[in-house]
Amino acid sequence: MALDILLLHSMSMFWCFFWFALLPLLIGALIGWLLAQGRIRRLSDQLATTQGDLDRTKAELNQTSSDLSTLKYQYEELEKENQELRTRVGSLRGDVDVLTAKLNEIDPNILASGALGLSSAGAGVDFGLRAQGIAWGDLFTSDNLQIVEGIGPKVEEVLKANGINNWSDLAATSEDRLKQVLTDAGLAITIASAGTWPRQAGLARDGKWAELLEYQKFLDDGREGAGSMDSPAKIESLAFKILGFSTSDPDDLKIVEGIGPKIEALLKANGINNWSDLAAAAVERLQSILDQDESFRLAKPKTWPKQAQLAADGKWSELKEYQDFLLGGNDPTA
């Protein structure tokens, strides 16, 4: 009996020691679990914050990509305008060189007289009878004597100083008086062409622009029979510059507002080579061509066929008015 009691007591002592030893381990495990849960929550919060930052970064990246595409499109438009300005400057320089050469052949000293005027300004522009759509009377005022082939700024100044102020005055002035006025001013170089000036002025005064256009093609610096019928008349060249167009080449798609050099290259690579091709192209086809290059996704070709048709038809005044209405080649009311 005493042995049993002793054995039972020993067992009780064993379990007491066992649980006494195990309790710290359990408490430690519980504390460790609680700490792990706190760390997991912190990691979860950090992950959520990181995900939020990542989403914001993605949104900023998308916006930056969109802004970059917009800037590329604007850059191409600026490149187009820059090229047009360079073309205009080149044309003017060519005109000056030609006129300077002519003046030097006759009298090298005449340059010092200030008589150099761009009477053949824009001779490098060739758009011929496609200019029939120009509203001539809206472009030139009756006191603009420089529309007459053979009259430049210096000659116009001399004529007005002698009471010849407009087309009507010039049309009513005899050739003899004109020659006398020019001789008195020391402008002998222009005398040979003065005989055609009254007729040209009379045609302008009477609004006979088509007849004046053809007559000027027959002239060269105001002299009859010396001109090339393939060259533009002076009123054509001046009108084209006033309207702001730098070329009449039907293969130059950049005359269409909204088309820059890269888009032009892309269109031509897809068989749209001139104004007529562009005018006949469906907007859907143009859009599918633009979709080939991600950088052109902001370009909208809806107005391009109409612009190209106006150019192909020579309706320059209408094209100018339409392009003034557009915003970056797009219809602002659409």
C-alpha positions in Angstrom: 0.0 0.0 0.0 2.8 2.4 0.9 4.4 1.5 -2.3 1.3 2.4 -4.3 1.0 5.7 -2.5 4.6 6.4 -3.2 4.2 5.5 -6.9 1.1 7.7 -7.2 2.9 10.5 -5.5 5.8 10.1 -7.9 3.5 10.2 -10.9 1.8 13.3 -9.6 5.1 15.0 -9.1 6.1 14.0 -12.7 3.1 15.5 -14.3 3.5 18.6 -12.2 7.1 19.0 -13.4 6.0 18.1 -16.9 3.3 20.8 -17.1 5.5 23.3 -15.3 8.2 22.8 -17.9 5.8 22.8 -20.8 3.9 26.0 -19.8 6.7 28.4 -20.8 7.0 26.7 -24.1 3.3 27.1 -24.8 3.4 30.7 -23.6 6.5 31.4 -25.9 4.7 29.7 -28.8 1.6 31.8 -28.2 3.7 35.0 -28.1 5.6 34.0 -31.2 2.3 33.3 -33.0 0.9 36.7 -32.0 4.1 38.4 -33.1 3.9 36.5 -36.5 0.3 37.7 -37.0 1.4 41.3 -36.4 4.2 41.0 -38.8 1.9 39.4 -41.4 -0.5 42.3 -41.0 2.3 44.8 -41.4 3.6 43.0 -44.5 0.0 42.9 -45.9 -0.3 46.7 -45.3 3.1 47.3 -47.0 2.0 45.1 -49.9 -1.2 47.0 -50.3 0.7 50.3 -50.1 3.2 49.0 -52.7 0.3 47.9 -55.0 -1.2 51.3 -54.7 2.1 52.9 -55.6 2.5 50.6 -58.5 -1.0 51.4 -59.8 -0.3 55.1 -59.5 3.0 54.6 -61.3 1.3 52.7 -64.1 -1.3 55.5 -64.4 1.5 58.1 -64.6 3.3 56.0 -67.2 0.2 55.8 -69.3 -0.3 59.5 -69.1 3.3 60.2 -69.9 3.0 57.9 -73.0 -0.1 59.8 -74.1 1.6 63.1 -73.6 4.6 61.8 -75.6 2.4 60.8 -78.5 0.7 64.3 -78.4 4.2 66.0 -78.4 5.3 63.8 -81.3 2.2 64.8 -83.3 2.7 68.5 -82.4 6.4 68.2 -83.3 5.5 66.8 -86.8 3.1 69.7 -87.3 5.9 72.2 -86.4 8.3 70.3 -88.7 5.7 70.7 -91.5 5.4 74.4 -90.9 9.2 74.8 -90.7 9.6 73.0 -94.0 7.0 75.2 -95.6 8.8 78.3 -94.3 12.1 77.0 -95.6 10.4 76.4 -99.0 9.1 79.9 -99.1 12.6 81.3 -98.1 14.2 79.2 -100.8 11.7 80.4 -103.4 12.3 84.0 -102.5 16.1 83.6 -102.5 15.8 82.0 -106.0 13.8 85.0 -107.2 16.3 87.5 -105.8 19.2 85.6 -107.5 17.4 85.6 -110.9 16.5 89.3 -110.7 19.9 90.3 -109.5 21.5 88.4 -112.4 19.2 90.2 -114.8 20.0 93.6 -113.4 23.7 93.0 -113.4 23.6 92.0 -117.1 22.0 95.4 -117.9 23.6 97.8 -115.5 25.6 96.7 -112.4 25.1 100.1 -110.9 21.3 99.9 -110.8 21.4 97.9 -107.6 22.5 101.0 -105.8 19.5 102.9 -107.0 17.1 100.8 -104.9 15.2 99.6 -108.0 15.3 95.9 -107.1 11.7 94.8 -106.7 10.4 91.2 -106.8 8.3 91.8 -109.9 8.5 88.1 -110.6 8.0 87.0 -107.0 7.1 83.4 -106.7 8.2 82.4 -110.2 9.2 79.0 -108.8 5.6 78.2 -107.8 3.7 76.4 -110.5 0.1 75.8 -110.0 -1.2 77.1 -113.4 -4.9 77.0 -114.1 -5.6 75.2 -110.8 -5.8 78.7 -109.4 -9.3 79.3 -111.0 -10.8 79.0 -107.5 -9.1 82.0 -106.1 -11.3 85.0 -105.3 -8.9 87.5 -106.9 -10.9 90.6 -106.0 -10.7 89.7 -102.3 -7.0 89.3 -102.3 -5.8 92.5 -104.1 -6.9 96.1 -103.5 -7.0 98.5 -106.4 -4.0 100.4 -105.1 -1.7 97.3 -105.4 0.1 98.2 -108.6 2.6 95.3 -108.0 0.2 92.8 -109.4 1.1 94.2 -112.8 3.9 92.2 -114.5 7.0 94.5 -114.6 6.2 96.6 -111.6 8.1 96.1 -108.3 8.1 98.1 -105.1 10.4 100.8 -106.3 8.5 101.4 -109.6 5.2 101.4 -107.7 6.6 104.1 -105.4 7.6 106.2 -108.3 4.3 105.8 -110.1 2.3 106.8 -107.0 4.6 109.8 -106.4 3.4 110.9 -109.9 -0.3 110.6 -109.2 -0.8 107.1 -110.6 -2.3 105.5 -107.4 -4.5 102.7 -108.6 -5.5 100.4 -111.4 -7.8 103.0 -112.9 -5.1 105.6 -112.9 -2.6 103.3 -114.5 -5.1 102.0 -117.1 -5.7 105.6 -118.2 -2.0 106.5 -118.4 -0.4 106.6 -121.8 2.8 104.6 -122.6 4.6 107.9 -123.4 3.8 109.4 -120.0 4.8 106.2 -118.2 8.2 106.1 -120.1 8.7 109.8 -119.2 8.0 109.2 -115.5 10.4 106.2 -115.5 13.1 108.1 -117.3 12.8 111.1 -114.9 13.2 108.6 -112.0 16.3 107.0 -113.5 14.5 103.6 -114.0 15.3 103.1 -117.7 15.5 99.3 -117.1 11.7 99.1 -116.9 10.8 101.3 -119.9 10.7 98.4 -122.4 7.8 96.7 -120.4 5.8 99.8 -119.6 3.6 99.5 -122.7 1.8 96.5 -121.3 1.0 98.1 -117.9 -2.2 100.0 -118.8 -3.8 96.9 -120.4 -2.9 94.7 -117.3 -4.3 97.4 -115.0 -7.4 97.7 -117.0 -8.1 94.0 -116.9 -7.7 94.1 -113.1 -9.9 97.1 -112.8 -12.6 95.4 -114.8 -12.3 92.2 -112.8 -11.2 90.2 -115.9 -8.9 88.0 -113.8 -8.9 85.0 -116.1 -7.9 87.2 -119.1 -5.2 88.9 -117.0 -3.9 85.6 -115.9 -3.5 84.3 -119.5 -2.1 87.6 -120.6 0.6 87.6 -117.9 1.7 84.1 -119.0 2.4 85.7 -122.4 4.7 88.3 -120.7 8.2 88.2 -119.3 8.9 91.0 -116.9 6.1 92.9 -118.7 7.3 92.4 -122.2 4.9 90.7 -124.7 5.8 87.5 -126.4 8.7 86.6 -124.1 6.9 84.6 -121.4 6.4 80.9 -120.9 2.8 79.7 -121.0 3.8 77.0 -118.5 5.0 79.5 -115.9 2.6 81.0 -113.4 1.3 84.5 -113.9 2.4 87.1 -111.5 -1.1 87.3 -109.9 -1.0 83.6 -109.4 2.3 83.7 -107.6 1.3 86.6 -105.4 -2.1 85.1 -104.6 -0.6 81.8 -103.7 1.8 83.4 -101.2 -1.0 85.6 -99.7 -3.1 82.5 -99.1 -0.2 80.9 -97.2 0.6 77.9 -99.5 4.2 77.0 -100.2 3.7 74.5 -102.9 1.3 73.4 -105.6 2.9 70.0 -106.2 0.0 67.5 -106.1 2.3 64.9 -104.7 2.9 67.0 -101.6 0.4 65.7 -99.1 1.7 68.0 -96.4 -0.4 70.8 -97.8 -3.3 69.1 -95.9 -3.5 70.4 -92.4 -2.8 67.5 -90.0 -0.3 65.7 -92.2 3.4 66.0 -91.4 6.4 64.4 -93.1 6.1 61.0 -91.3 2.4 60.6 -91.9 3.0 61.6 -95.5 5.6 58.8 -95.8 3.2 56.3 -94.2 0.4 57.2 -96.6 2.6 57.0 -99.6 3.9 53.6 -98.5 0.2 52.5 -98.6 -0.5 53.8 -102.1 -1.8 57.3 -101.3 0.6 59.3 -103.4 -1.2 62.6 -104.3 -4.1 64.8 -103.6 -6.5 62.8 -105.9 -5.6 59.6 -104.1 -6.2 61.2 -100.7 -9.5 62.8 -101.8 -10.8 59.4 -103.0 -9.6 57.5 -99.8 -12.3 56.5 -97.3 -11.7 57.8 -93.8 -11.8 54.3 -92.4 -9.0 53.3 -94.7 -6.9 56.3 -93.6 -7.5 55.5 -90.0 -6.4 51.8 -90.5 -3.2 53.1 -92.1 -2.5 55.4 -89.2 -3.2 52.5 -86.7 -0.1 50.8 -88.1 2.0 53.2 -86.1 1.2 53.8 -82.4 2.6 57.3 -82.5 -0.1 58.4 -84.9 -3.0 57.2 -82.9 -4.1 60.8 -82.0 -4.2 61.9 -85.7 -7.7 62.2 -87.0 -8.0 61.9 -90.8 -11.7 62.8 -91.1 -11.1 66.2 -92.8 -8.2 65.1 -95.0 -10.1 63.9 -98.1 -12.1 67.2 -98.2 -8.9 69.3 -97.9 -7.2 67.2 -100.6 -10.2 67.5 -103.0 -10.2 71.3 -102.6 -6.5 71.4 -103.4 -7.0 69.0 -106.4 -9.8 71.2 -107.7 -7.7 74.4 -107.3 -10.2 75.9 -104.8 -7.5 77.6 -102.9 -9.6 80.3 -101.3 -12.1 77.7 -100.0 -9.2 75.5 -98.8 -7.6 78.5 -97.0 -11.0 79.3 -95.3 -11.6 75.7 -94.4 -8.1 75.3 -92.9 -8.5 78.5 -90.9 -11.7 76.9 -89.4 -9.9 73.7 -88.5 -7.9 73.1 -85.3 -4.9 70.9 -85.9 -6.6 69.5 -88.9 -9.7 68.5 -87.0 -13.2 70.0 -87.1 -13.6 71.7 -83.7 -17.4 71.3 -83.9 -17.3 67.5 -84.5 
